[in-house]
Amino acid sequence: MEGAGNDFVVLDGFQPLPEVAALAPRLCDRHFGIGADGVLVMLPSSRGTVRMRMFNPDGTEDECGNGLRCLALFAVQEGRAPAGAFLLESLSGLKKVDVSAEG
């Protein structure tokens, strides 16, 4: 997905996944992988509707506003969140997001 110039590989963490921190450098490599600014993982949340983890191309965990926008839309598209307002948990806490029915 692309959000305001950043591109991401987005994974559904509701399914079993390998260790994403170790996988991120290979996925993000623009010469030998998919190529991306980071990897976003959508996970279940006990505090919000879904939880986001974001990994940089070097495998470190971080946070990104453009990634948050992408993951919010992905959650709605995958039926994990309702269109409209919901809470998305991120590394720095809960974020109120609002995805219009038109995306």
C-alpha positions as CSV (number, residue, x, y, z in Angstrom):
1,M,0.0,0.0,0.0
2,E,1.1,3.6,-0.5
3,G,0.3,6.5,1.8
4,A,1.4,10.1,1.1
5,G,4.6,8.8,-0.7
6,N,5.6,6.0,1.7
7,D,5.0,2.4,0.5
8,F,4.5,-0.5,2.7
9,V,4.1,-4.3,2.7
10,V,1.0,-5.0,4.8
11,L,0.5,-8.3,6.5
12,D,-2.5,-9.8,8.3
13,G,-1.3,-10.8,11.7
14,F,-4.6,-12.5,12.5
15,Q,-2.9,-15.4,10.6
16,P,0.3,-17.1,11.8
17,L,3.4,-15.2,10.6
18,P,7.1,-15.8,10.8
19,E,9.1,-13.3,12.9
20,V,8.5,-10.1,11.0
21,A,11.5,-8.2,12.4
22,A,13.8,-10.7,10.8
23,L,11.7,-10.8,7.6
24,A,11.4,-7.0,7.1
25,P,15.0,-6.5,5.7
26,R,14.3,-9.1,3.0
27,L,10.8,-7.8,2.1
28,C,11.9,-4.2,2.0
29,D,15.0,-4.6,-0.1
30,R,14.2,-2.8,-3.4
31,H,16.7,-4.9,-5.4
32,F,16.0,-8.4,-4.2
33,G,12.7,-8.2,-2.3
34,I,9.3,-6.6,-2.8
35,G,10.7,-3.2,-1.9
36,A,9.1,-0.9,0.6
37,D,9.7,1.8,3.2
38,G,8.5,-0.6,5.9
39,V,6.3,-3.6,6.9
40,L,3.0,-3.1,8.6
41,V,1.3,-5.9,10.6
42,M,-2.3,-5.8,11.6
43,L,-3.0,-7.7,14.8
44,P,-5.8,-8.3,17.3
45,S,-6.0,-5.7,20.1
46,S,-7.3,-5.9,23.6
47,R,-7.5,-2.1,23.8
48,G,-8.7,-1.0,20.4
49,T,-10.3,-2.5,17.3
50,V,-7.0,-3.6,15.8
51,R,-3.3,-3.1,16.6
52,M,-0.5,-2.0,14.3
53,R,3.1,-2.9,14.4
54,M,5.5,-1.2,11.9
55,F,9.0,-2.4,11.0
56,N,11.6,-0.4,9.3
57,P,13.7,-1.9,6.4
58,D,16.4,-2.7,9.0
59,G,14.0,-4.7,11.1
60,T,13.6,-2.2,14.0
61,E,10.1,-1.5,15.2
62,D,8.9,2.0,14.8
63,E,5.8,4.1,14.2
64,C,4.7,6.0,11.1
65,G,1.7,8.2,10.5
66,N,1.4,7.3,6.8
67,G,1.6,3.7,7.8
68,L,-1.2,4.2,10.3
69,R,-3.4,5.6,7.5
70,C,-2.7,2.6,5.4
71,L,-3.3,0.1,8.1
72,A,-6.6,1.8,9.0
73,L,-7.9,1.4,5.5
74,F,-6.5,-2.2,5.3
75,A,-8.4,-3.1,8.5
76,V,-11.7,-1.8,7.0
77,Q,-11.0,-3.5,3.6
78,E,-10.3,-6.8,5.3
79,G,-13.4,-6.6,7.5
80,R,-11.5,-6.3,10.8
81,A,-12.8,-2.8,11.5
82,P,-16.0,-0.9,10.6
83,A,-16.0,2.0,8.1
84,G,-16.2,5.1,10.2
85,A,-14.5,5.9,13.5
86,F,-12.6,3.3,15.5
87,L,-9.6,3.0,17.8
88,L,-6.3,1.7,16.4
89,E,-3.6,0.6,18.8
90,S,-0.1,1.6,17.9
91,L,3.4,1.7,19.6
92,S,2.5,5.0,21.2
93,G,-1.0,4.1,22.3
94,L,-4.5,4.4,21.0
95,K,-5.3,6.5,17.9
96,K,-8.8,7.5,16.9
97,V,-9.1,6.9,13.1
98,D,-12.0,7.6,10.8
99,V,-12.2,5.7,7.4
100,S,-15.0,7.0,5.2
101,A,-17.2,4.5,3.5
102,E,-15.6,5.6,0.2
103,G,-12.1,4.8,1.6
